[in-house]
Amino acid sequence: MSGNFGRILFALMIMTGIILTGCAQKPVDLNFNPNAGETRPNQYRANITFGFVTFEDLRVSKRLMGDKTLIGWGSNTYHTNANVPEQVTKAFVDTYRYLGLKAVWIKNPPENFSFSTNSWVRSLRSLYPEVNVFVIGKIQNYEFLLRSGGMSGLASGTFNSLAVTTQARVELYYLDSETGRIIWGNTLHHDTYDRKVSKKAPVDYASIRLEDALQNVIIQSVDRVLPKINKRDPGAVQVLSAGFMADVPKTPEGKPAGVIPAGKGRLEIVSKPGGARVYVDGIYYGLTPLSLDLSPGVHLLKVHKDGFETSRDKVGILEGKSTPWNGDLPKKN
């Protein structure tokens, strides 16, 4: 319900922008950079390849106006010279590669290609045999609304400040290239609202915030799909360096070092015998003894060592607290 309300509200905002439309401005420059924000390079290593088919453009602006170049609304109508489906798809591919994941961009599917046919996965597989997971996407929103004075300003007629609303919303499906079955699919979105925006370069600021919102959606996709993939194929993706859930530095004695980061809790994993592989929520992190800073909540822990029984457990992580896990792995008969 909240998602529908957000789309309806954004559509109303768009209509408000149409009412206020004056002369068109110069095209908005969109330059997505996977290095922006808090992402770090080479966080993962994978033995699988993602194939991103150029996403469909189903945005509000295109549906209402039939104009695929519209990217922003407000006291003027803003357009972009960028091809929006290519812009968004390339942002996914570039970010996955930046994070250390293997990704290819399928710009030109086969002639008469259609997702509505049962053979589309097979037709792509014949052209891209190296791809393990095909990704299809539908861009629901990728736009900003720039207006004067906020909604209260519109009501009072006092336009002494600028406000910007940005929305990035993409419907995603990850499919096994061999079977065509969905590994994971959902709609991911990130919305922001900034009440006071500098009048010096408001459109530049709005486009930056829009790219930030898109990056948030892309990172959400990484967080959501990797555990699903590793559940099907353990070890397919490994965490190499400090990322969203990082291995904790150790003292010379091997004890955890450093303060627990804000918004995280620490899991200290010890097994007998040591040297067991540790998986959290399906993602491989390293060998015991191991300490990890994780998001608060319940996580699925698996500790495995060849020749020994595998231990599986649910562990609760509390913010700012250390949770020890000590397990004996019986030898297999």
ABEGO torsion letter per residue (X at the ends): XAAAAAAAAAAAAAAAAAAABBBBBBBBBBBBBAABEABBBGABBBABBBBBBBBBBABAAAAAAGBAABABBEABBBBBABBAAAAAAAAAAAAAAAAGBBBBBBABBBBGBBAABAAAAAAAAAABAABABBBBBBBABBBBBBBBGEAAAAAAGBBABBBBBBBBBBBBBBBBAAAGBBABBBBBBBBBBBABBBAABAAAAAAAAAAAAAAAAAAAAAAAAAAAAAAABBGABBBABBBABBBBBBBAAGBBBEBBBBGBBBBBBBBOBBGBBBBBGGBBAEBOBBBBBBBBEBBBBBBBBBGBBBBBBBBBBBBGBBBBBBBBBBBBX
